[in-house]
Amino acid sequence: MLDLHAEFSYHVGEKFLTTVLLDQYSYSMDFSQKAWHHPNTEVKLNMKYNLKDKLLVNFALYGRGGYYVRQQETLGYSEQSVKGFIDANLGLEYRYSKILSLFFNANNLGFSRYYYWSQFPDGEV
């Protein structure tokens, strides 16, 4: 497996931080046809904003490229293509004092239906 990783961060004082991460994978298989359940591309975007140490906002966007899964059938196995997905998340935190805060996290804002390990067989690789 070859993983090319790139990361870019932009930080403005204590107020704003954004990070972009990109992973590009390449697989060389000896015994399998494909790298099952592993995508070729993953992308992440994280943004954090701090408003006077009272309100903190976190936003995350995660994207994963398409991949292949091996599906068991009566006479052996077949391969199936699984589409990539994008997952967006939002977090808010209000700091009332140094010892009391309230937070709210909303995950999968696009209501995407996906499985990280699609049809992964139990006890088998």
C-alpha positions, 0 to 999 in steps of 0.5 A: 500500500502506498499512501500519499498524504497532504495536509494544509492548516490555516490558523488565525490567532486563537479565533479560527483554525481550518485544516484540509487533509487528503489521502491518496492510496494505491494498492498492490495485491499479491493474493486478492483481486482488489483491496476490499473495503478500502477507497482510493481517496479520502478527504477531510475538512475541519474548521473551528471558530472561537468567539470570545471563549464563550461560543465555539463552533466546529464544522467537519466535512469528511469524504470517502471515494468509492471502493469494492467489497467481496460478497459471498454467494452460493458458488463462491464470491463476487465483487460489488462496487460501493459509491463514495460518500460525504459526511458533514458534522456540526458542533456548538459549545456555549461556555457559561463559566469555567466549570459549566458549559452546554454543547450540541453535536449534529452528525451526518447533516446530509442524512446520507445512508452509508456503511463504513464497512459495507457487508463486511463478513464476520470472522473472514477476511 
